[in-house]
Amino acid sequence: MPINIGGGLPDPRTFPWERMGEIVDYLIRERSETTLQYAPSEGIEEVRKEISNFVRKRGFSLEEDQILITGGAKEAIYLLSELFSQNMVASEEPTFQGFISTMSYRGLRAYPIPWDEYGPMTDVLEKRLKALRMWADPVKYFYVVPVHNPTGRVMTKDRRKHLLELASDFNFQIIEDDIYGFYMYDDPPYPALKSLDKEGRVIYISSFSKIISPGLRVGFIGYEGREIEKLATIKSEINHQVSTLDQLIVGEMLRRDLVDAVVENSVLLYRKKRNVMLDAIEEYFPSSTGCSYTEGGFFTLCRKEALDSSSLLKEALKRDVKFIPGEKFFYSSEQGRNSFRLSFSFAKEEEIVEGVRILGELLKGIK
């Protein structure tokens, strides 16, 4: 099996196996009539209440009826794309490949705004918003991942503030994908962008996939606007509901205050693995290959002039190493062809070092 230093799979050592087993046993024994029955499309009320309490840790408040439970963050993105069809959408670039793939599948176009080490370049966004004022269909939504995938950088407080100011001045909504919000390694986690929202402009997306388990397909959308009702109706037509058992497991984890300990232990493990990867990159990669410094999340984005990342992947797979070509994170494949994403989240520490060493050898052969 190849060494996977590309995908965003969580480390299985972070999964709360024992506690989850206890919870499943309790739910089947004591609450089988609920656990094995249908649930409302918007999500089980008691679980939405627990999520309402949970998001306070990210610095803001939502009521239960302002939360829609989804099958992970990816379904949340797909549901939100239903709002885009009659509106212009802007997005950071590079960004989460799942957002790009949804836009492509739906035949929608996102207006890309470049990302640097501080976050999406809001000065560039402001200039483009001013230029677009002459159009009858200005930008209505902006998608952002503040703890960034694929670069691992964290959007600064100044950039967050400026983005919200632009949203107010130019009357658009922000879709905040906060799936990695708890995972910062050099500083305490910043409060969510949503915590700064005074006008109800931020539509909040998160998931328990990176915290508890990706096999529990429980994510959610949080928003004060009426659109949440429309999204719940659309969801009822797609798959009716998220698994009742999955929802109740997450709800019990939250009710029993088990999630904080999982996050704390995960941050310690991922910080160690982050350091292992960055040290290995410094040791084995040629100086002509530059990689972003991972402040948070699971990833680093690397670039090298004259690199074709798809060709590099073919050679890496021959030596049992897997990564993600950078073109997946750009709207134009040409834009990301000379880049690739590495992840430290899943592979064991010794696999990280060996995978980076092999990639370093291959990179040194590219002139």
N, C-alpha and C positions, 0 to 999 in steps of 0.2 A: 504494500500500500504506500502511495507517495507521501512524503512529508508535506502536510498541508500548512503552508505559511501564507495563505492568501484569503481563505474564507473567514467569515465573522462568527464561526461557531464558538459558543462559550466553552470554557474548560469544564469537563464533567465533574472535576473535583469541587466545583462551586455548587453543584446541585444538592439540595437538602434532602437526600435520599431517605434517611430515617424518618425525619419529621413528615415528609410527604406520605410515606407509607402509613404512618399513624393517622394522618388526616383522612386518607382514602378509606382506611379501615373504619374510622369513626363515621364517615359519611355514608358508607354502604350499610353499616350496622344500625346506626341511629337515625339516619335521615334518608332512607332509601326511597321513600315515596316522592321526595323532592329531587334527590340526586339523579334518579333514573327517569325523570319526567321532562316534558317540554318546558321551555323558559321563554319569557318575553323577548321579542326581537331586540329591544334596546338594552337588554341585559337584566340579570336578577337584581332586584332592588337592594337587597342587603349587601351584595357585592359592589354595586355602584356606590353605596354609602361608605364602604371601606375604602374604595378608590378615592372618594371625596376627601376622606381623612388623610389618605396617602399623599395626595398632591400638595397638601400643606407643607410637606417636607421640601417641596420645590418652590415654596414661597408665595403661593396663591391659594384662593379658595374657589370651589365650584360646588353647586348643589347636585344631588343625585340626578335630577332631571336634566342636568346640563352635561351628562356623561353618556356616551354611547359605547358599549363594549363591542369590540371588533375581533376578528380572527387575526390577531397580530397587527403590527403597524402597517404591513403591506396592504391588508384589506382596508385599513383606514385611508390610506393614500388612494386606493381605487375608488372608494366611496366619495372622497372629496373631489376626485376628478369629474364626478357628475356635475359639480358646480362650475367647471371650467369651460364647458362647451360653448357658451355664449360670451366668454370673457377672455381677455388677454392675461397670460400668466408669465411671471418672471421667476427665475430661480438662480441660486448660486451655481457656479461651475468651477471646478468639478463638484459633483454631488452624488448622493446615494443612487446606485444603479437601479434600484427598484422604482424610484420616482421616474427616472428617465425611461425605463421600460414601460411603465404604465402610460406615460405620455405618448410614447411611440405606438403602443397597442391601441390606444384610443384615437390615434390620428390627430393628436393635439401638439401644439408647438409651445415651447417655453422660451422666453427671452433670456439668454444667459448673462449673468453678471459675474465677473471673475472674483475668485477668492484668493486672498493673500494670507500672510501669517497672522493677521489680526481678525480675519473674518471676511464675509462678502464685502467687496469694495463699495461702500455706500456712497462715496463721492461719485463713482462711475454711475451707479444707479440713479443718483439725483440728476446728473446731466442727461441721462437717457429719458428719465421721467419728464423733464422739462421739454425735451425734444419731441416727446410723444404727445404733449398736451394738445397739439394741433389735430390729433387723430380723434375720431368719434369713439374709438374703442380703447381707452387707456388701460394700463395695467390695473387689474383688480385683485390679484393674489400674488404673493411672493413666498416661495418655499425655501426654508433654511434649516440646516442641521447645526446648531451652535457648538456642540461638541462633535467635531466634524468627522464625517466619513466621506472621502478616504484619507485625509491628511493627518488626522489626529490632533490638529490645532484646535484651540478654543476661542470662540468669538469673544472679543474684548467687551468690557462694559461700555466703553465709548461707542463702539460700533452698534451695540444693541440699542443704546439710547438714540443714536442717529437714525437707525432703521425705523424705530417707532415714531420718531418725529416725521420722517418721510411718509410713513403710512397715514399719519394724521393729515399732513399737508396735501398729499396727493390722493387721499381717500381710497386706500387699498387695504386688504387684509393679509396678515402674515400667517403662514402655516409653519408652526414650530415643531420639528421632529426631534423630540428630546429623549430618544431611546438610550443614549449614552450619558445622560445628564448627571448621573451619580458617579461616573467613572472619570475623575480627575486625579492626577498622581503627584503633582507638585504643590498644589494649593487645595483648600477645601472646595467642594463643588460650588460653582456659582448658582444662585437662584435662577430658575427658568426665566427665559425672556418674557413669558406670560406674567411673571411677578411684577413687571414694570408696566403692564398694560392697564391704562386708566380708561380707555375708551371701548373696550371689548373688541379690539381689532385682531387679537391673536387667537387662532384656532390651534389648540394644543393636541399633539399626537404623542403617545408613548406606548410602551409594551412591557410585559414581564418576561419576554423571551430571553433577554440578556441578564436578567436578575434571578429568576427562579428556574426557568427551563424553556427552551424554544419549542419543546414538544407540547407544552400547554399553550395553545394558540389563543392567548388572551392579551389583547391590546385595547386601546380606547381612544376616543376623540372627546375632548373637553372644550365646550364652547357655550357662550351665553346666548348666542343668536338663534333665531327661529329655524335656521338651516339644519340644526340638529334633528328636528322633527322630520324634515325631508329625507335626511340621510338614513334615519331609522326605517322609514317607509321603503326606501330603496333596498336596504339590507334585508328586510322581510321578504322581498321578492327574489333575492339572490340565494340565500341559504337559511333563511328564517332566523337562525340564532347561532351563537357560539356554544359549543358543548357545555351542557349544564354541569357535568362533573368537573371540567376544566375550570369553569367560573368559580365553583364552590371551593375547589382546592386553593385557588388564589385568594378568595375571600377569607378562608380559614387561616391561611398564612398571614394575611394582613391583620385579621382579628386577634390572633395570638401573638402579635408583635414579633414575628420571626424574620421578617424581611430585612430589618435593619442589620441584624447579625450576619445574614447572608451577604449583604452589600459590603459590610465592613471587611469580612474575610476575603471577598472577591477582590476588593481594591488592593489589599495587601498582596495577594497572589499576582494580580495583573501588573502591579507596579514592579514587582520583581521580574516578571517575564518581559515587560517593556524594557527594563534596563538590560536584560540579557540580549534582546534583539538589537538595541541601539549600540551596545558595546561590540557585538559581533559585526554589525555593519561597519563600524569605525575600523575594526581590525581587518576585515576581509574585502570590503568593496573598494574599487579603485577611486581615487580622489575625484575623478571626472563624473562619478555618480553621486548626485545629491539627493538626500532623503529628508523629509520633513521631520521635525522634532515632535514626538508624540506627547502632548500635554494631557490628553484624555482619550477615551474610547479604546479601540483595539488595533489601530492601523497606523502605518506610515506610507506616504506616497513618495516614490523614488523616480528620478529622471536622469537620463543620460542622452546627450546629443548623438545623433546617428543611430539610435536604438529603434528596432522594430520589436515591440514587446511580444507580439504574437509569435514571431520567430524565436525569441528567447524562451518563451514558454514551451515550444516544441522541444528545444534542446534540454530544458530543465526537466521535462517529463521523462525524457530518456534516462535521466539520472534520478528519477523518483522524487522530484521536488515540484510542488504545485504552488502557483501564485495567481493573482488576477491581473490581466493586462489593463493598463490605464485607460484605454479607449472606452471601457465600460462606464466610466464616470464622467464622460464628456458627451455633449450633444453631437459634436462632430468627431468621428473616429480619428481623423487626422490630427485633431487637437491633442489627443492623449496617447498617440502611438509611441512616443518616446518615453512613456512612463509606465510604472507598474505599482500595484498595491501589495504590501506585505502586512501580515497579521501575526501577532504573538499569542492570540487568545486561546487557540485550540492545541497547538503542538506542545509537546513536552520541552523543557528547557534545552536538553541535549539535542533534540530534533531541530529546534530553532537555530542553534549554533551550526549544526551540520548543514541545514538547508541554506543558510546565509553563506556559509563557506563555499558550497557548490555554486551558488549564484555568483559569488564574487569571482570564481574562476572563469565562469562563462562571460561575465561582464568585462573582464580583463582582456578577453579575446576579441572584443568589439572595438574597432578603431574608428 
